[in-house]
Amino acid sequence: MKSMITAALLAIPVLGMSGPIAVAQDTSMSFFITSVGLGKGGDLGGLEGADAYCSQLAEAAGTTGKTWRAYLSTQEQGKRGISARDRIGAGPWHNAQGVLIATNLDELHLNPNIVKSTALDENGDLVKGRGDSPNEHDILTGTMSDGTAYFPREEADRTCSNWTSSDEGSATVGHHDRHGGGNTSWNAAHNSRGCSQEALTQTGGAGLFMCFATNE
């Protein structure tokens, strides 16, 4: 009798357990390229100033309640600086149209959905790239291709003096459209000629950089 009761209980479906529970994913904007630079070349006011600018642009575009970080690395004498990949959370990230850019840090640095049609600004607009006038596909990063800061053996400036120089120095840039110069890297294509607004323009840039929500 006991076995019959047990079998009957097992046959009764448990409320809410009839199938997998669907969890709605947040596809609101958590990644964008700044629509305009600060106008001072590589001087972004340091990491703090760049982060604040990301928040300012995101909120102006209607995205609130998120913590924003600029995808930028720094350099320090005698040791590695702060790495861009360590600043931006764990993912996933979506552009202003809800398109998935990457689910996590590994995907972001190995096979991200970053091309001209997906690497949008905070308003959901395309950023000018190769073939446009002017070409503005040089995006400031100051990082190596894996998203980490340069080793201290790299003595040349690759971060415009940690994003405070609008004159001397240089910055590593990526190509958001994955075109140009035989290099398709979105975050470490080449180095700029200088840190002034004019120098960035000469190599196909406008002082733009990427912003990611940490999803905290």
C-alpha positions in Angstrom: 0.0 0.0 0.0 2.8 2.3 0.9 4.5 1.8 -2.4 1.3 2.6 -4.3 0.9 5.9 -2.4 4.5 6.8 -3.1 4.1 6.1 -6.8 0.9 8.2 -6.9 2.7 11.1 -5.3 5.6 10.9 -7.8 3.1 11.0 -10.7 1.6 14.4 -9.5 3.3 17.3 -11.3 4.9 19.8 -8.9 3.7 23.4 -9.5 6.4 25.4 -11.2 8.6 22.3 -11.9 7.1 21.2 -15.2 9.9 22.6 -17.3 12.9 24.9 -17.2 12.3 28.3 -15.7 12.9 31.0 -18.2 14.9 34.0 -16.9 14.6 37.2 -19.0 18.1 38.5 -20.0 18.8 42.2 -19.7 19.6 43.3 -23.2 19.7 47.0 -22.4 22.8 48.9 -23.5 25.9 47.9 -21.6 28.5 48.7 -24.3 29.1 51.7 -26.6 31.7 53.8 -28.3 31.6 57.4 -27.3 29.9 59.4 -30.0 32.3 62.3 -29.6 35.6 62.6 -27.9 36.5 65.1 -25.1 38.3 67.3 -27.7 41.6 67.2 -25.9 43.2 64.3 -27.7 44.5 61.7 -25.3 43.8 63.8 -22.3 40.6 62.2 -20.9 41.1 63.4 -17.3 42.7 60.0 -16.4 40.6 56.9 -15.8 38.3 58.8 -13.5 37.5 61.4 -16.1 37.0 58.8 -18.8 34.6 56.8 -16.6 32.7 59.9 -15.7 32.3 60.7 -19.4 31.0 57.2 -20.1 28.3 57.7 -17.4 27.5 61.2 -18.7 26.9 60.0 -22.3 25.0 56.9 -21.2 22.6 58.9 -19.0 22.1 61.5 -21.7 21.1 58.7 -24.0 18.5 57.4 -21.4 20.4 54.5 -19.8 20.5 55.0 -16.0 21.3 52.9 -13.0 24.5 51.3 -14.3 28.2 51.6 -13.4 30.3 52.5 -16.4 34.0 52.0 -17.0 36.1 53.1 -19.9 38.0 50.3 -21.7 41.4 51.7 -21.0 44.7 50.4 -19.5 47.4 52.3 -17.7 51.2 52.0 -17.4 53.4 52.2 -14.3 57.2 52.3 -13.9 58.6 49.0 -12.7 55.3 47.0 -12.8 52.2 46.5 -14.9 49.5 49.1 -14.7 45.7 48.7 -14.5 44.3 46.4 -17.2 41.3 47.4 -19.2 39.8 43.9 -18.9 39.9 44.1 -15.1 37.8 47.2 -15.1 34.6 46.3 -17.0 33.0 43.5 -15.1 32.2 39.9 -16.3 29.6 40.4 -19.0 27.4 39.9 -20.9 27.4 43.1 -22.8 24.9 44.4 -25.4 25.0 47.5 -27.7 22.3 50.2 -27.8 20.1 48.0 -30.1 20.3 45.0 -27.8 22.7 43.1 -29.9 25.0 40.8 -27.9 28.7 41.9 -28.1 30.1 39.2 -25.9 28.9 36.9 -23.0 32.1 37.1 -21.0 35.7 38.3 -20.9 37.1 35.4 -22.8 34.7 35.8 -25.7 35.2 39.5 -25.7 38.9 39.1 -26.2 38.9 36.0 -28.5 35.8 36.3 -30.6 33.7 39.4 -29.9 30.8 40.5 -32.0 32.6 43.8 -32.7 32.4 45.1 -36.3 31.2 48.4 -37.8 27.6 47.4 -37.7 27.6 46.4 -34.0 30.2 48.7 -32.4 27.6 51.5 -32.1 27.7 54.7 -30.1 25.4 55.4 -27.1 22.7 56.7 -29.3 22.7 53.5 -31.4 24.4 55.2 -34.4 27.3 53.9 -36.5 30.8 55.2 -35.8 32.6 56.3 -38.9 35.2 53.8 -40.1 37.2 53.0 -43.2 35.6 54.3 -46.3 33.8 57.1 -44.4 34.9 60.8 -44.3 36.5 61.3 -42.0 37.7 57.9 -40.9 37.4 57.7 -37.1 38.0 54.0 -36.5 41.0 54.4 -34.2 39.6 53.8 -30.7 41.8 54.6 -27.7 42.6 51.6 -25.5 46.2 51.7 -24.3 46.1 47.9 -24.0 47.5 44.7 -25.4 45.2 42.4 -27.4 44.2 40.3 -24.4 43.0 43.4 -22.6 45.9 43.6 -20.2 48.3 46.4 -19.4 51.7 46.6 -21.0 54.6 44.9 -19.3 57.1 47.4 -17.6 59.7 46.5 -20.2 57.6 48.5 -22.7 59.2 51.9 -22.0 57.4 53.8 -24.7 54.2 55.7 -23.8 51.2 53.7 -25.0 48.5 55.4 -22.8 49.1 59.2 -23.5 50.6 59.5 -20.0 47.8 57.5 -18.4 45.2 59.6 -20.3 46.4 63.0 -19.2 48.4 64.1 -22.2 47.1 66.1 -25.1 50.6 66.6 -26.6 53.5 64.3 -26.3 53.3 60.5 -26.1 51.3 57.9 -27.9 48.4 55.6 -27.4 47.5 52.1 -28.6 44.3 52.1 -30.5 42.0 49.4 -31.9 39.8 49.4 -35.1 36.1 49.1 -34.2 35.3 48.3 -37.9 38.0 45.6 -38.0 39.6 47.1 -41.1 42.7 48.9 -42.1 46.5 48.5 -42.2 46.3 44.7 -42.4 45.3 44.6 -38.8 41.7 43.6 -37.7 42.2 44.0 -34.0 39.4 45.8 -32.2 41.6 46.8 -29.3 45.3 46.7 -30.3 45.7 47.6 -34.0 48.6 50.1 -33.8 49.9 53.2 -31.9 49.0 56.8 -32.6 51.4 59.4 -33.9 50.9 61.5 -30.8 48.4 62.5 -28.2 47.1 65.8 -29.5 43.7 65.9 -31.2 45.5 66.6 -34.5 47.8 63.6 -34.1 44.9 61.3 -33.4 43.1 62.6 -36.4 46.1 61.9 -38.7 46.0 58.2 -38.0 42.2 57.9 -38.4 40.9 58.7 -35.0 38.9 61.3 -33.1 39.8 60.5 -29.4 36.9 58.1 -29.1 36.9 55.2 -26.6 34.8 52.3 -25.5 32.5 52.1 -22.5 31.3 49.0 -20.7 28.8 48.6 -17.9 30.2 46.5 -15.1 26.7 45.1 -14.3 27.2 45.6 -10.6 
